[in-house]
Amino acid sequence: MDRRKFLKYGGATIAGLTLGNYFGDKLFAKHINKNGWEGPYGEEKYEITFCTQCPAGCGMNVKVSDGFPTTATGNSSCPIAQGKLCPKGVAAPYLMYDPDRWVAPVIRENPFSSPWQKVSWEKALATFADALKKLQDSGREKKLMWLMSDEHSSFTLLVRKFMRAFGSPNLFTIKNDRDPAAKKSNALMFNASTYPIYDIENASLILSFGTPFLENWGSPTFQHRAYSRLRDPSSGLRGQFIHVEPRFSPTAIKADIWLANKPGTEGYVALGIAYVLVKERMYNSKFISKHCRDFGDFRDLILKNVSPQKIEEISGIPYVQIRKVAHMFARAKNPLAIAERRPFSNGLFASCASLSLNLLVGSVNQKGGLLTDNQTLLREFWEDELLATQEHTSLEDNLTSLDDLAEVIASNPEKRPAVVVISDSRCLSGIHGKSSFLKAIREVPLVVSLSPYKDDSSYSANLVLPDHTFLEKWQDRFVFGNTMNNAYTCSKPLAKPLLNTMDKADTIIRVASLLGGRIQKTMQQKNHQDAIRSTAKRFFDSGRASSGKIFGEKNLPDNFEDFFLTLVKNGGWYEQSSARPTPRANVNQLYSFATGELFSKELWKGPQKADEQKGYPYTLYPFDVLSLSSIGNQNQPLLQEIVTQLVDGAWTVWCEINPKTAEKERLRNGESAILESPLGKLEVKVCHYEGIPEDAIGLFIGNESLDGGRWARKGAIAPADLLPFKSDEGEKYPLSIVTKVKLTKIG
């Protein structure tokens, strides 16, 4: 690039600190016209990698033209993608050309009053290492805190090794991809230590309790393909789909029957269906007698405590509809009930009630049903790796959210960290308490971001050590999803680094070298590639690799060198989850939680609600969308453009309101308004939508940024921060509860 072009495109950046539009414009011009303004294409080839936009880890074939990645399609050999990608995967290559990528390390004295300045990598790494050295010299190692997303990778193992060697227990891994209630209920009922797996593609009837399985849940690519097989009439019988949810969502639109319940009452609908199955003796008595104990107690509790009138009153669904669905579910060849969604109060109750339906009809560890245990050899290997790098604890044992963490930091100077490292911005995406946490760490002397982009991780940062994008570096991932296959994906760089960035794994290794001593000895790997190779070798040497196959290969290589070369070339290794004999579930124990003492005292009152306050007439209904949820960087124009097909909410933070409610509030479609809960206010775009109840306001959680790029929606508060979070008794994770809001016209 000559100086004239650099100045032209650099004028739109932050004083030349971010990339600008030059490379993006160049690529788009070539893609549209092969004899574009910079000349024709040179060499074109396809390389294999995997997508990191969400935890699903879909395999990708990326077209590389003149050394620049341009487009992506699904890797047909990958058992997760099977040749297809969701919109996030299609958009992934353009992350490399994000105009708001940092071009080099940057530093500033004060996050809110000083400008960013470019520095050399030597000075940036020395600044980080010196701050850590001061903590070591003063015996304050516990003043180091590290935040990262729940990424099952060699990078995670490096961070854990570093924190253990440094002497700080304060490593926080933010888990925001699946509903923890599903894992807990699976443990309660089946004594399983993992999330359950749902054999959607072989089911004949799916009964979903608010699970957005055609939106942002699990692997969207896998779920859509499984759904298409469910609906394929060539199998002899077109499968049926029933969905329970207050909102007429993209998933509900596809359903044969949509039951619009009151928010937070999905568990009671499931309980009503269980009541019908028990009362009318439509359960699988042979299966229950073989696999369940204390069923008689469960049956008596259901018949004594549940009534059609109560279920109808709480859920808002006529009992005649509940009974109809119960009959359809009982008569289906391979019925399957699912209840995973955004963590919600009483979600454990809803998940337990849903699992009980699978148990009642015998659809457990059967084809087309619920597979209770995903404890495979690959997962065992990963858990061994975690044990080898030692578990870490929190600042406080009772911390449940970033909000709690922010309160500890703000209120207790003795526990306030001196150095905070944020690995990526995905650990902050759609998370309650993000705003308060980022504001709380303003008083921390050094906050370090390792993100490649100008995003929330740099909002309170003094120092940015920008990572490569995933196409420019080595990477691996252990994938344990809700699909039928677990996988170990691995790939090499597809392009040379475009900017003066550094693989964040290499950054850690370099800092460890500067610190010397025990830490340097612990971090024995030369670089990220070496760390990945070491992980793969331990996996191969453990003998567990023999339980699966490398993508696209029939036979597994018999030596490690060939195994690793083929693993990287083909993009990964996979094993198929196999069902084991159904354990004897303690139904009485489960429903002593769901229908016993708590049933009569607390649960029968309905879902947990925020304290009632006057002037808040509507129930807030939060939801996710496929294109922007669970990703770290919202600064993606393609995904912003297609964020919703139900309303005109592209490029905004929007709320959905029933047209009848909008008429009463005198709110026109498309105008701005203030959405307010007792916790805060948020400016939103009003979108009329008949698929939202008249007494509710729908709000998309995820498209928010305090310090994002030019296409990200920025605001002083994130939508998730309007939701009060509480923990159900005995639980550690935060749950959104039924919240009242009001909507006020601006002007």
Order of alpha helices (4+ residues) and beta strands (2+ residues): alpha-alpha-beta-beta-beta-beta-beta-alpha-beta-beta-alpha-beta-alpha-beta-alpha-beta-beta-alpha-beta-alpha-beta-alpha-alpha-beta-alpha-alpha-alpha-beta-alpha-beta-alpha-alpha-beta-alpha-beta-beta-beta-beta-alpha-alpha-alpha-beta-alpha-beta-beta-alpha-alpha-beta-alpha-beta-alpha-beta-beta-beta-beta-beta-beta
